[in-house]
Amino acid sequence: MKTKFFLCAFFALFGFMILEASAQQSSDSMYFDYRIDNVVINSPDLMYGAHPFGDNIARKFAVIQNTYTYVVPGEPSSPGHKTTIVKPTLYNAVRKINSYYRKVVKDKQMDQAEAAKLLNHVFDVAISVFTQPTAALEAELKKYKKPEDLAAVFKRVKIK
């Protein structure tokens, strides 16, 4: 009796996985809710550094850093502070794309306004998806290492 139950559960789970995979393949875009709080981005308490693409990009990058990372204080057995990253796949992809666009503009391979527009979208996506389930997006990002490919994944993400 137990084996029949486990077999039914296994096949049901396997069927749902196949159904989810086919649904993802049929749609090339990924959709997330728009969850950017302008009060947080425009807060006077937000500490941010300079960014070559402007003040708005610098503020959003500071929000991403403050949202995706936190510092765990040291303990007696391990006295140093540790920085912990929440959703490291997303955070590292955003950082890699940020440095890529900065380098591309510095080498004059892309216009600064165009790079700022693309990077703004990446930052908007990163801020919006933080509180949402991102397993599909993270799985897609794990497939790629080059920043151009990571940026292409973020271009396919639509926030509504």
Phi, psi and omega in degrees: 000317180295322181294323177297318179298314180294322177295318178296318179295319180297312181293325177294316178296317179297320178296319177295322179295318178295318179297318179293320180295319179291327178292323179290323181288331182287334180246122183281336182264154174246141184242136176224161178282147177280114183227057179252120180267108182295337177295319180292316182294323182264013181294136177289344179278351183288121179268122181216155178261180179285148176225139183295344181263006174116174185292319181297317178295319180297319179295316180294322178294323177294321177297318179298314180297319180288332182277315187275347182232151171210156184257128176263123182294157180292160178240167179301325180278340179219089192288342182280150176287147179238134175267124180253137181252127174270133183054064185297330179298313179293313183298314181293325177295319179295317179296320180294319178293320178301311181292328178296311181295324177297318180292318181298319178290321179297323179276004178060036176268347180212149177291142182297321180295319179293317179296321178296320179296314180294318180292325177299319178295317179300316180294319177300317178296314182298320179288320183290323187274356185303318183265009183247159176294124186236024183300318181293318179294317180295321178297321178293320180292328181293341181288339189240150177245326183287140180296331178296320180289321177297319178296324178295325177295316179293330177295330181282347180279130178247131175251132185239000000 
